[in-house]
Structure formats: C-alpha cells, structure tokens
Amino acid sequence: MKMLWTSTSKNTKTGNIPQGYVGETKEDTLESCEGCPIIKKCYHHNGTPRMAHASMQRSHKNKPRRYELSNALAGSVRTARYVRGAVGGDPSVFPRGVVQGWRDEIKGAGMEGLLLYTHFWNGKGSHLKGLAMASVDSLEAADKACDEGWRAAVVLPVKGAASKHSRVKSVPVWDGSDFTTPEGRRVVVCPAQRPELRKDCNTCGLCEPTRAERVEVIGFLQH
C-alpha cells in the first residue's frame, strides 16, 4: 500500500499545501476503509474527490516518482506549513514507523507537521495514537476517544450556512452556539469553517497532534 502525494491543492479549506491519497488503485483505497460504517455516504468515495484521486492513480502507473512525498515537498509553495495526509482512504493501513517517517521528512523540510485522521482509532488504527486524530461520529464517541488518550475530530449535527449539497439538505444550520461533550469537554468548531476567522488548515494547524495548545475535541460542520 502506498500514499500518493501531491505538491499543491486548490482546496480552499486546507489551503495550498501538499496532500496525500491512500492507494495506488481504487481497490487499495477501498481496502483501507474496509469496515467504516459511513463508507456508502463518504464524500471522497462518492463525490468529485474520487475523480481527482482516480486521475492520480492512472498517472502513477507511468510516473510513480511524481507522487513520492519528497517530490511533493520539493514542489510545494513557500507558504505551505503543513501537509494533509489521507484525504482519500484511511491511514490505518500504514505501520506506525512509516507514518512517523513521513512526519520526520516533513519536519526536515522545514514544515510544521502532518494533519492526519483515522476512523479506526479503536481498532486497526489504534497504533497511530499521537500521530493522528481520532475521527468520530458523535460527541459521546469523542469522549471515549479522549478518555483513551486520543484527540478527537467529530462531525457535528449542524451544517455551515454556505452548505448547499443535497446530502445535508435536512441538517440544521449552525447558529453559532457552543458545543460540549457529555463529559463536559469543550468542542472547538473548525476555524477553517468559520469565515469570520479567515483561516484554513495551513494557517490554523490545530489538528496537528503535537501542537502545544492541545485542543481535545475539534468539531466539523457538515458540508
């Protein structure tokens, strides 16, 4: 299994930073997500990001070195501070040493870290504790992950005002209210989803596991 890395991105939420996609083939990507309860509703597997990933996979057959991390770092823009890993697929398929090697290489290139999430924090991705965020689907699950030593990224039961996709048509718009978990943990709504903060992942970095100002739970608006 490989991660295919790109140097730049047009994703306004992340900013123009290197990005990684799990799998040299569609089958590899699906294998990495095997067992995920929301795979049939997954934005990557069923939306436009899948098309971009498929294009990379076709190109990789003839130009494999183009998608190596070293090449992505060398070709990144000077303002890039972070790298986003596993935009598509789940990083649980990679050994801890491999993921730590990515982090070391990214830091060695002068960047600040790797933004990484796994849905399998309490199973086949448990070896990535401290190197990735636990991606959870409820505030209750966020508490459980935090109790086990993870930082949690939770999908909130609301959407952003600008969200127009049909899949969130019936989801209420966030009114700016604060969220806390059942155990009383404060939830910080993703700064990149709050227009008034004028942030993206590259200028925020709260999801980097080793950030000094550790926020236990980060909430993501549905989109």
Backbone torsions as a table, in degrees:
resi	resn	phi	psi	omega
1	MET	NA	138.8	179.1
2	LYS	-129.6	156.6	169.1
3	MET	-101.4	128.9	176.0
4	LEU	-95.7	123.2	-173.8
5	TRP	-108.3	138.9	173.9
6	THR	-115.8	153.5	-175.8
7	SER	-78.2	-35.9	-172.2
8	THR	-133.5	169.6	179.6
9	SER	-151.8	147.2	174.9
10	LYS	-98.1	8.1	-180.0
11	ASN	-70.7	113.9	-176.6
12	THR	-69.6	-24.4	179.8
13	LYS	-72.6	-42.9	-179.0
14	THR	-82.3	-30.2	-170.0
15	GLY	90.3	173.1	-176.1
16	ASN	-81.8	82.1	-176.9
17	ILE	-131.1	160.7	175.5
18	PRO	-60.4	147.1	-177.9
19	GLN	-137.0	147.8	179.7
20	GLY	-117.4	143.2	179.2
21	TYR	-126.9	130.3	-176.4
22	VAL	-78.4	125.8	169.8
23	GLY	106.0	132.5	175.2
24	GLU	-80.6	-16.7	179.3
25	THR	-136.6	165.1	176.5
26	LYS	-60.5	-37.8	-179.7
27	GLU	-64.1	-39.1	177.6
28	ASP	-61.6	-44.7	-178.4
29	THR	-62.7	-45.7	178.9
30	LEU	-63.7	-38.2	178.4
31	GLU	-61.1	-39.2	-179.4
32	SER	-65.2	-25.0	-178.6
33	CYS	-101.4	6.0	-177.3
34	GLU	-58.9	127.1	-179.2
35	GLY	99.8	-7.5	179.2
36	CYS	-73.3	127.6	-176.0
37	PRO	-71.2	-15.0	-177.2
38	ILE	-112.1	18.1	-174.8
39	ILE	-60.5	-34.1	-178.8
40	LYS	-71.6	-18.2	178.8
41	LYS	-107.8	4.1	-173.9
42	CYS	-63.1	131.0	-178.8
43	TYR	-63.3	-36.9	-178.6
44	HIS	-70.3	-50.3	-174.8
45	HIS	-69.8	-24.1	-174.2
46	ASN	-119.8	9.1	-178.3
47	GLY	-124.3	-167.2	-178.2
48	THR	-63.5	-29.6	177.5
49	PRO	-57.4	-30.1	179.1
50	ARG	-63.1	-34.7	179.6
51	MET	-65.2	-42.7	179.4
52	ALA	-64.6	-41.3	179.3
53	HIS	-64.3	-41.3	179.3
54	ALA	-61.7	-38.3	178.2
55	SER	-63.9	-41.3	177.2
56	MET	-63.1	-42.1	-178.5
57	GLN	-64.1	-37.4	177.2
58	ARG	-66.9	-42.9	-179.1
59	SER	-68.1	-33.7	-177.5
60	HIS	-60.7	-29.6	-179.1
61	LYS	-59.8	-34.6	-178.0
62	ASN	-101.6	-23.4	-177.2
63	LYS	-133.4	64.9	-175.3
64	PRO	-61.7	-35.0	-177.2
65	ARG	-68.7	-22.0	179.2
66	ARG	-59.3	-27.3	-173.9
67	TYR	-108.8	20.9	174.4
68	GLU	-80.9	150.8	-178.3
69	LEU	-59.5	-40.2	-178.7
70	SER	-60.3	-38.8	179.5
71	ASN	-70.2	-39.2	178.6
72	ALA	-64.1	-41.3	179.5
73	LEU	-66.8	-41.9	-179.8
74	ALA	-64.8	-31.8	-177.2
75	GLY	-95.0	3.1	-177.8
76	SER	-74.2	159.4	178.5
77	VAL	-73.7	155.5	-174.6
78	ARG	-65.3	-23.5	-178.3
79	THR	-83.8	-5.0	-178.7
80	ALA	-69.7	125.2	179.7
81	ARG	-108.5	-26.3	-176.0
82	TYR	-129.7	166.0	173.4
83	VAL	-123.2	135.0	177.8
84	ARG	-99.4	120.6	-179.7
85	GLY	-102.2	152.3	175.5
86	ALA	54.9	50.2	172.0
87	VAL	-59.4	-39.4	173.2
88	GLY	-123.4	134.9	-176.9
89	GLY	90.1	172.0	-179.1
90	ASP	-115.9	134.7	-175.6
91	PRO	-75.2	-1.5	-178.5
92	SER	-60.4	-18.6	-179.4
93	VAL	-75.9	-9.1	-178.1
94	PHE	-101.0	137.5	177.1
95	PRO	-61.5	154.2	-179.9
96	ARG	-56.8	-39.9	-178.9
97	GLY	-62.6	-35.5	177.8
98	VAL	-65.9	-45.6	-179.6
99	VAL	-65.3	-41.0	177.2
100	GLN	-63.4	-35.6	177.3
101	GLY	-63.5	-38.5	175.7
102	TRP	-61.2	-46.1	-179.1
103	ARG	-60.5	-43.3	-179.8
104	ASP	-62.8	-41.7	-179.5
105	GLU	-66.5	-40.3	178.7
106	ILE	-64.6	-44.7	177.7
107	LYS	-65.0	-37.6	179.4
108	GLY	-65.1	-24.1	178.0
109	ALA	-85.4	2.1	176.8
110	GLY	93.0	5.5	178.4
111	MET	-90.3	170.7	-171.1
112	GLU	-95.2	-15.3	177.2
113	GLY	160.9	-174.6	-176.1
114	LEU	-119.8	127.0	177.9
115	LEU	-95.6	115.6	-170.6
116	LEU	-144.3	142.9	-178.3
117	TYR	-137.1	145.0	173.5
118	THR	-132.2	135.2	175.0
119	HIS	-76.7	-16.0	-172.0
120	PHE	-105.4	39.9	-176.6
121	TRP	-61.7	-29.6	-178.7
122	ASN	-103.1	22.0	179.5
123	GLY	-148.8	-116.5	-173.9
124	LYS	-72.2	-5.9	176.1
125	GLY	-108.5	10.9	-175.8
126	SER	-62.6	-22.5	-179.4
127	HIS	-71.9	-7.8	-178.0
128	LEU	-98.0	10.7	177.9
129	LYS	-56.6	129.9	-178.2
130	GLY	91.4	-16.4	178.7
131	LEU	-110.8	-12.9	-178.4
132	ALA	-144.8	162.9	172.7
133	MET	-87.9	148.3	172.9
134	ALA	-82.8	117.2	178.7
135	SER	-88.3	114.4	-174.6
136	VAL	-124.4	163.4	-173.8
137	ASP	-111.0	5.9	178.3
138	SER	-154.7	160.1	178.0
139	LEU	-67.6	-32.0	176.5
140	GLU	-64.1	-42.9	178.6
141	ALA	-67.1	-31.6	177.1
142	ALA	-62.5	-42.3	177.1
143	ASP	-61.1	-44.5	-178.7
144	LYS	-61.5	-43.5	179.7
145	ALA	-63.4	-44.1	179.7
146	CYS	-64.4	-38.7	177.7
147	ASP	-60.8	-26.6	-179.2
148	GLU	-95.6	9.8	173.5
149	GLY	96.6	6.5	178.5
150	TRP	-93.1	162.2	160.7
151	ARG	-97.9	142.9	-171.3
152	ALA	-116.0	141.8	171.9
153	ALA	-114.7	114.7	-172.1
154	VAL	-116.9	139.7	174.3
155	VAL	-79.8	123.7	-177.4
156	LEU	-86.6	158.4	-177.8
157	PRO	-82.6	28.0	-180.0
158	VAL	-139.5	166.2	179.1
159	LYS	-122.6	164.8	175.5
160	GLY	-75.6	154.9	-177.4
161	ALA	-61.1	-28.1	-177.0
162	ALA	-88.4	-2.0	-177.2
163	SER	-74.4	120.5	-176.7
164	LYS	-118.2	-3.5	-174.3
165	HIS	-63.2	144.4	-177.5
166	SER	-61.7	-28.6	-176.7
167	ARG	-68.9	-18.0	178.2
168	VAL	-114.7	19.3	-176.6
169	LYS	-55.6	-40.3	-176.2
170	SER	-91.9	1.0	-179.2
171	VAL	-82.6	131.0	-179.9
172	PRO	-65.4	150.4	178.2
173	VAL	-78.9	136.4	178.1
174	TRP	-62.2	129.6	-178.4
175	ASP	-97.5	9.1	179.3
176	GLY	92.5	-1.5	-179.8
177	SER	-67.5	151.7	178.1
178	ASP	-79.0	155.0	175.9
179	PHE	-119.3	144.0	171.2
180	THR	-134.5	154.4	177.5
181	THR	-79.8	165.6	177.0
182	PRO	-55.1	-29.0	179.2
183	GLU	-90.4	5.8	173.4
184	GLY	91.3	12.7	177.8
185	ARG	-77.1	137.1	178.3
186	ARG	-74.2	136.2	177.5
187	VAL	-105.2	124.0	176.8
188	VAL	-95.3	117.5	177.7
189	VAL	-68.9	132.0	-176.5
190	CYS	-43.5	116.8	-179.3
191	PRO	-57.6	-29.3	-179.6
192	ALA	-71.6	-12.6	177.7
193	GLN	-102.0	7.5	179.2
194	ARG	-115.6	98.0	-173.7
195	PRO	-52.6	-32.9	-176.8
196	GLU	-66.7	-19.6	-179.5
197	LEU	-88.0	-16.5	178.4
198	ARG	52.3	50.5	-179.7
199	LYS	-116.9	158.8	164.7
200	ASP	-136.3	178.1	-178.4
201	CYS	-57.6	-35.8	-176.7
202	ASN	-68.0	-33.3	-179.8
203	THR	-96.3	-4.6	-179.9
204	CYS	-101.7	-70.9	176.7
205	GLY	75.7	10.2	-178.1
206	LEU	-63.4	-23.0	-179.7
207	CYS	-83.8	0.8	175.4
208	GLU	-75.2	119.5	-171.7
209	PRO	-56.8	-26.5	-174.6
210	THR	-100.2	9.9	178.2
211	ARG	-58.8	138.8	-176.9
212	ALA	-62.3	-41.6	-178.7
213	GLU	-86.4	72.0	-172.9
214	ARG	-67.1	117.7	173.0
215	VAL	-98.4	123.4	-174.4
216	GLU	-67.9	-41.4	-174.9
217	VAL	-129.9	124.2	175.3
218	ILE	-113.1	128.9	-177.7
219	GLY	-101.5	139.4	179.8
220	PHE	-115.4	127.0	175.2
221	LEU	-69.5	144.0	177.6
222	GLN	-70.7	147.4	-176.9
223	HIS	-149.6	NA	NA
